[in-house]
Amino acid sequence: MTPPRPPHVVILGGGSAGWITACLLHHRWAARGGRVTLVESPEIGIIGVGEGSTPQLKAMFDLLGIAEAEWMPACDATWKLGIRFSGWSERPGFESYFHPFPGPIDLHSEPGFIRACAAARRGFAVPAHPDPWFLASVLAGEGRSPHPGPQFPFAPGYGYHFDAYKLGAFLRDWGVARGIVHLPRRVVDVALDGRGDVAALVCEDGERIAGDLFVDCSGFRAVIAQQALGGRFISFADNLFNDAAVVIPTPHSGPVLPQTDSIAMQAGWRWRIPLTTRVGNGYVYSSRHISADQAETELRAATGMLDAAEPVRFLTMRVGRMEQTWERNCLAGGLAQGFMEPLEATALHIVIATALEFAQALEEGGFTPANRDAFNQQAAERYEGIRDYIVGHYRLNQRSDTPYWRENAANQHLSDRLKAMMTAWFSQADLAQANARLYGARYYSAMSWHCLFAGYGTFPAEDRMRPLPDGIDDGGLERVRAMLVACAGNFPPLPGVAQIR
């Protein structure tokens, strides 16, 4: 059943998650009479963490009709073609690999990479490292823009790096200018009606802000979804060990390359995210394996800030998800819905997908238990599918130098689906078919799974690799490389890169 009119949506909490949700729901429903009110505390300080995204953020800006030239300068944003993982494997030749965002050119290079992986899994000595096989890897390595010249019609998929606070502020101003109501208020209570639905947010001066639908973007506190409605949080702590982070900005020391760096550390990993004004750095770690002081020292040493006066900030992470994303007349969003550590930059991807799919579900099925259950099942499967891929990074790591990495490699708290994906790889089964059967190929593509396994070098030991016999396809890397080099020439170098390449 389609609701007779779009609801009045009241969102608790701003930031990137709150304002993305507000803008998307306003865009969807405003023309048909829907209203969006966002309530956030005026006391929330500026965080400004450097953050990365998947191509889903570009799709959102395209949907809203916001040009890159309008929002990127305001948010210190740079382009992102993928993630380079360094130090996650000690196998010679596989110390680093690039996970690219897919694009149309990959339709011509991916099949060869898959065939090369198939041969290497059988123990044949063929070039199966992912880096040479994809256009985004070439462009990132050469510091090129993702926008080709007008004579070349095929652009790669890409995301962005940005200042998270400035992104929220930009969307706030954009949304308010188009009719979203912004109320700087401190909410002290959530009023429920006789049926147990949310009736209103209660502010410290007694003001009540009523609505039809409430979206909880109050962060890890989950003020509505968990505190008021008693929603259950499902922890992923057994799957993912990291529960804290320490962050510090650094000045640029080289060209701004269109990639996120994920660099293995003693008890976790650190990100390096280039913005236009600075580099964002953060060490995501397990507090069970290293203290906060030790993590700060290790991060400072790795970033050349050991003797610098620049202060660090410590963050704690609650890794997991709400059992029900949609409970009664409340939708949980952002950190209130759940969180998986930022290894694959999925946080805003989930925010966007949740808002769009909720709007679709509400329009098609209304506020019915069956509709809610179907939506919640879909949201849960997304979290668990993304979780499995992230857990795979740790379970498959090829390091043995610290207890943290050894315990991750021995972790048996894996879902049956992840176990099945690993079995498919090591038994030389068709990984694309396994991905389609287990995950519906919805969360990560077969290309991404191949990059993960192959990027770590999870092939037979080097001394067991044998020459490729006649009749076995090596993927044709030489032909692919020639094609990618020719394609890359259509993409201009980024500023500051050409003269140092």
Beta strands, then each sheet from edge to edge (+ up, - down):
strand 1: 8-12
strand 2: 35-40
strand 3: 50-52
strand 4: 78-80
strand 5: 82-86
strand 6: 96-100
strand 7: 159-163
strand 8: 181-184
strand 9: 187-192
strand 10: 198-203
strand 11: 208-210
strand 12: 213-216
strand 13: 233-235
strand 14: 244-250
strand 15: 260-265
strand 16: 268-274
strand 17: 279-285
strand 18: 313-316
strand 19: 320-322
strand 20: 326-327
strand 21: 330-332
strand 22: 338-339
sheet 1: 8+ 2+ 1+ 12+ 21+ 20-
sheet 2: 3+ 7- 4+
sheet 3: 6+ 5- 15- 16+ 17- 14+ 18-
sheet 4: 9+ 10- 11+
sheet 5: 13+ 19- 22+
end
